[in-house]
Amino acid sequence: MKNSVKLEKEFNIFLRRVLDVGFEGISSSLAPVVYHFMHWKYDVKEGDEPKHIAELSACLREVFGSDGQRIIEKRLTEEICKELNMNKKQYDLMLKMKFTARIEYAKRKYMHERRLLK
C-alpha cells in the first residue's frame, strides 16, 4: 500500500510536468491562465492540479469552449503518450476516452511500469 501511495505521488509530479510541457507547446501563457482559473473557480491548490483532472477539463471547457477543450486535451494526450512511450494503438484508444479516463489509463500504465522496474 505504501508503495502505491509513493507511486501515485510520483505520477502526480510526472503529470504536472507533462501538463506544463503540453500547455507550453500551445502557448507560454496557457498554463498560468488555466491554473489560475482552477485555483479561483475550483479552489484547487497550486501543485494539486494533477489530483483534479475533472476540474481541469471543466476549466478548459469554460475558458476555451468545447472546441478549445477538445484541442487542448488532445495535445495533452499526445504529450502524455510521448512521455510514456505509448504506441499509436494506445494513443488512438485513449482518444476514444473522456479526458479523465485517459489520465487514469496513463496512471495505471505509469504505475505498472514502475512496479516492473523495482
RAVENKA-V476531 format. One record per residue. PHI is phi in radians with two decimals (999 if undefined). OMEGA is omega in radians with two decimals (* if undefined). D_LAST is the distance of its C-alpha to the last C-alpha in whole Angstrom. Layout:
{{PHI;OMEGA;D_LAST} {PHI;OMEGA;D_LAST}}
//
This chain:
{{999;-3.13;15} {-1.05;3.13;14} {-1.12;3.12;11} {-1.11;3.12;13} {-1.11;3.12;15} {-1.12;3.12;13} {-1.12;3.11;11} {-1.14;3.08;15} {-1.10;3.10;16} {-1.08;3.12;14} {-1.10;-3.14;16} {-1.08;3.07;19} {-1.16;3.09;19} {-1.01;-3.09;18} {-1.11;3.13;21} {-1.05;3.12;23} {-1.11;-3.13;23} {-1.17;3.08;23} {-1.05;3.13;26} {-1.04;3.13;28} {-1.13;3.12;27} {-1.10;3.09;29} {-1.09;-3.12;31} {-1.06;3.11;32} {-1.13;3.11;33} {-1.65;-3.13;35} {-2.86;3.14;37} {-1.17;-3.14;36} {-1.69;-3.05;38} {-1.18;-3.10;36} {-1.02;3.14;33} {-1.04;3.13;36} {-1.15;-3.10;38} {-1.11;-3.11;35} {-1.15;3.10;34} {-1.07;3.13;37} {-1.11;3.11;38} {-1.08;-3.13;35} {-1.17;-3.10;36} {-1.25;-3.02;40} {-1.37;-3.01;40} {-1.98;3.13;37} {0.96;3.09;36} {-1.47;-3.10;33} {-1.26;3.12;32} {-0.99;-3.11;30} {1.63;-3.13;27} {-1.65;-3.07;26} {-0.95;-3.14;27} {-1.08;3.11;24} {-1.49;-3.03;25} {-2.27;-3.09;28} {-1.20;3.11;28} {-1.08;3.11;31} {-1.19;3.09;33} {-1.07;3.14;32} {-1.09;3.11;33} {-1.11;3.11;36} {-1.08;3.13;37} {-1.05;3.13;37} {-1.16;-3.11;39} {-1.17;-3.07;41} {-1.44;-2.99;41} {-2.00;-3.10;41} {1.37;-3.06;43} {-1.17;3.10;41} {-1.18;3.10;41} {-1.10;3.10;40} {-1.01;-3.11;37} {-1.06;-3.12;36} {-1.14;-3.12;36} {-1.17;3.13;34} {-1.11;3.09;31} {-1.14;3.12;31} {-1.09;3.12;31} {-1.14;3.10;28} {-1.11;3.09;26} {-1.00;-3.11;27} {-1.16;3.11;25} {-1.07;-3.13;22} {-1.08;3.12;22} {-1.07;-3.10;22} {-1.18;3.14;19} {-1.71;3.13;17} {0.93;3.10;19} {-1.41;3.12;20} {-1.54;-3.10;23} {-1.06;3.13;27} {-1.08;3.11;27} {-1.15;3.11;24} {-1.07;3.13;26} {-1.06;3.09;29} {-1.09;-3.13;28} {-1.09;-3.12;27} {-1.12;3.11;30} {-1.41;-3.09;32} {-1.66;2.93;30} {-1.17;-3.07;31} {-1.04;3.13;29} {-1.09;3.11;27} {-1.21;3.09;26} {-1.05;-3.12;25} {-1.17;3.10;23} {-1.10;3.10;21} {-1.07;3.12;21} {-1.10;3.13;19} {-1.09;3.13;17} {-1.08;3.13;16} {-1.11;3.14;15} {-1.02;-3.08;13} {-1.18;3.11;11} {-1.07;-3.13;10} {-1.14;3.14;9} {-1.18;3.09;7} {-1.16;3.13;5} {-1.18;-3.12;6} {-1.31;-3.07;4} {-1.50;*;0}}
//
